[in-house]
Amino acid sequence: MRMQSPPVNSLSLDFLTEFCISLEKLEMDKVCRGLVITSALPKVFSAGLDIMEMYGKTPERCGEFWKAVQEMWLKLYGSNMVTVAAINGSSPAGGCLMGMACDFRIMAENPRYSIGLNETQLGIVAPFWFKDTMVNTVGHRTTEMALELGLLYSAPQALKVGLVDQLVPEDQVLTTATETMTKWLAIPDHARQITKSMMRKPTIDKLRSSREADIQNFVSFITKDSIQKSLGMYLEMLKKRKG
C-alpha cells in the first residue's frame, strides 16, 4: 500500500476513512496474508495527524475525526495480516503511531529523516493508547522521556532505542520489506495470529472499552482556547517556513 496524499500524507478524516476501508478489504481477502505500507511521496512517510482537522473545527467534527484515528489504529494494530512499515521518509506523531502499529519497521538510513511522538512540542498530549503502543515497542523509561520531551529520533537513534527494527539504504527499503515479509509468512498463519493477539489484545481492549470517553477527552482538550491558540501559532510558523 503506497500512501499518496500530497504534500506530506497528513492523516485527514478523508485519508483515514479511505485507509480503513482499504485495510478492511484486504483483511477480508483470504488470499492477502501480508501488507507492506510505504509512501509514494519523497522524503516523508506520513507527517501525522492533519492539524487542520483539529483547528477551528466544531466539537462534532473533532469527535468524528478522532473516531477515525482510533479506527485506523485498532484495525492496523489488531490486523491478522503480517504488516511491515517501509518507512522511506520522516514519520512524526501519527506517522510514528502508524509505523509502531505494524509488526516490523524498516527505515531508510538517512540522517535527515526522523520519527517519534512529538505531540508535546505542539502543546498537545499523546493519548494513553499512543503511549501504550510506544511502551510496548521501546519500554517504559524510553517512552517517558520521549513523550515528555516530544522527541524526534534520527534514523540511527530510532534503531538504537528499538523504535525501528532495521535501517537500510533508501533504495533498498522496499526490497528489504519484501524479503522480511517472506520470512514472516513462512510461519503458519494461525500460530502467528494467535500469538500476535495474545501480545496486543490487552492494549486493544483498553481502548475498545473506553472509546467514547477517549473521544470526549480529546474533544474537550482540543477545543480549549489555549490549545487552539497553540495550534494557530504552530500553523503560522509553518506558513512562515514555507514563505
Salt bridges, closest charged atoms under 4 A:
GLU24 OE1 - LYS75 NZ 3.05
GLU53 OE1 - ARG61 NH2 2.79
GLU71 OE2 - LYS75 NZ 2.56
GLU71 OE1 - ARG211 NH1 2.93
ASP103 OD2 - LYS196 NZ 3.10
ASP103 OD1 - ARG200 NH2 3.74
ASP132 OD1 - LYS131 NZ 2.71
ASP132 OD2 - LYS206 NZ 2.94
GLU144 OE1 - ARG141 NH1 2.95
ASP165 OD2 - ARG105 NH2 3.87
ASP189 OD2 - ARG33 NE 2.93
ASP189 OD1 - ARG192 NH2 3.88
ASP205 OD2 - LYS201 NZ 2.71
GLU236 OE2 - LYS239 NZ 3.64
